């Protein structure tokens, strides 16, 4: 059963508490649960407004490129007002906005924000951290559209780079229960790296065109029975930080607004496994399924030995 917002079931930390806690306490929390929910860690006005403004401006231009008009709200927090109606009438706008969002300057600035870099260093005790091209993006999950939802997976399987790595999951709009918060399996990171199974029988061909839907984790239906699964609600300014080995999935959006979220990934250059593989990328960076599973096997050995 998915737990929604139970204080005793979910590790949540507000920005003030993070500043007061020492790095060791934060690392212990992340090691225990596989994720930390840092409430209000980013300032919506300072950290998120530039991106929301640029996303609104991008929607206007994408609509124009597709022969449509889009009237932008004066409120940056409502940058997507009318977006669902626009995409319903002009479906080609959606992939254009999705592909171009990661090229926005405001998005690039958020990637290297000291608020995120500092949080990573506090959580991991890292001296030199990095990110990678293709590792970061903006998701737009519309109500009723489920074919792009991510099944249960680990970030390591697709990103690699390092075993000592974190994904920052950041909502750009309020994500309540019916909008499908990110679903996290508490403590699953302690079970190590898991191999991917080609359920379609055409994994190599699918990877060639960027289709990962057929790559799944074995026995994924039993994950909610094996772990405490939670789907915390969140507000703009919140940050979820979760380990590259934490099992997580997308929930369907049953609300009335698109779920706009950002995913930014950091890794530690000093991780021994990362150094051993020379910080190589994963499936998102050209690795074959056979190569990825070979690296996953090595990562599993390294993770369980930590």
C-alpha positions, -999 to +999 in steps of 0.1 A: +000+000+000+013+035-008+016+057+022+005+093+016+019+119+040+022+099+072+048+117+095+058+085+111+063+067+078+083+092+059+115+111+065+109+148+058+133+176+066+126+213+062+153+238+051+158+252+086+164+217+100+188+209+072+209+240+081+209+230+118+217+193+113+253+182+106+262+164+074+266+131+092+229+132+104+217+138+069+238+111+055+225+087+081+189+095+071+197+090+034+215+057+042+185+045+062+157+053+038+173+058+004+158+092+001+154+125+019+124+149+014+138+184+019+108+207+023+114+243+011+150+237+003+147+259-028+131+293-028+103+293-054+109+330-063+146+329-064+153+294-077+122+284-097+106+315-111+133+320-138+126+285-151+089+288-149+090+321-168+112+305-195+090+275-198+060+298-203+079+317-230+089+284-246+053+272-248+044+304-266+071+299-292+064+262-295+027+269-301+037+295-327+060+270-344+031+247-347+007+273-361-011+280-328-014+308-303-009+305-265-018+333-241+007+333-213-005+340-177+010+370-159+016+347-129+048+327-134+034+300-111+006+295-137+030+294-167+011+263-180-025+277-178-042+265-209-014+241-218-035+210-218-061+226-241-033+237-264-018+202-266-052+186-271-057+208-302-020+207-314-004+174-301+029+183-318+035+210-292+041+185-264+072+167-277+087+201-289+083+216-254+096+184-238+127+183-260+135+220-258+129+225-221+163+210-211+180+236-234+167+266-215+193+287-198+173+289-166+173+251-165+210+249-170+214+274-141+193+253-118+214+223-126+245+240-112+227+258-084+248+260-053+217+250-033+217+216-050+255+213-051+257+221-014+230+197-006+248+169-025+281+176-007+262+176+027+245+143+019+275+126+005+305+143+020+318+147-016+347+170-025+343+168-063+308+163-077+296+162-113+266+159-135+265+147-172+249+157-205+217+138-209+214+132-172+189+160-165+155+170-178+120+183-173+091+158-172+056+168-183+032+141-172-003+150-184-035+136-169-047+104-184-015+098-204+003+067-191+024+053-219+054+075-208+053+067-171+084+052-157+080+017-142+100+005-112+136+012-118+169+024-103+188+054-117+220+035-118+207+012-145+203+041-169+229+066-157+259+048-141+288+073-136+291+064-099+275+043-071+277+074-050+251+094-068+218+112-061+188+123-082+171+155-072+134+154-080+119+189-080+083+198-085+075+230-105+038+228-096+021+215-065+020+177-066-010+164-046-020+128-042-042+127-073-015+141-095+007+111-089+037+119-067+070+100-072+067+066-057+096+055-036+104+021-020+120+028+014+152+010+021+154-007-014+188+008-020+203-016+005+196-045-018+221-034-044+220-030-081+194-051-100+197-064-135+173-054-163+151-079-181+141-075-217+104-082-216+097-072-252+122-094-269+134-065-290+155-047-265+184-039-288+161-024-314+141-005-288+173+010-274+184+022-308+153+045-309+154+055-273+125+032-261+132+018-227+096+006-219+104-031-223+133-031-199+120-040-165+131-054-131+122-090-123+093-096-099+084-058-100+048-066-090+061-078-056+080-045-048+050-030-029+049-062-007+086-062+000+091-026+009+074+003+026+062+022-005+053+059-002+043+087-025+049+120-007+030+151-018+051+182-025+052+219-033+074+240-055+106+246-034+107+210-021+135+187-032+135+149-031+170+135-030+173+098-036+201+073-040+208+059-075+199+024-061+165+034-046+136+018-064+111+043-076+084+047-102+060+072-118+024+072-106-004+081-130-016+117-130-053+116-122-056+153-116-065+182-139-031+198-144+001+185-160+027+173-135+058+195-143+089+182-125+127+185-128+152+157-124+188+166-118+215+140-111+248+144-093+276+119-088+308+118-067+340+115-086+357+099-056+335+068-055+358+037-061+333+020-085+329+052-105+366+055-108+369+019-118+345+023-147+360+057-155+326+074-148+311+057-179+275+065-187+246+039-190+217+032-213+209+069-216+244+074-230+247+047-256+254+015-236+239-017-249+217-038-227+244-065-225+270-039-215+246-023-190+238-056-173+275-064-171+282-031-154+252-037-131+266-070-120+299-053-112+280-025-094+260-050-074+292-067-061+306-033-052+274-021-036+269-051-014+306-050-003+302-014+010 
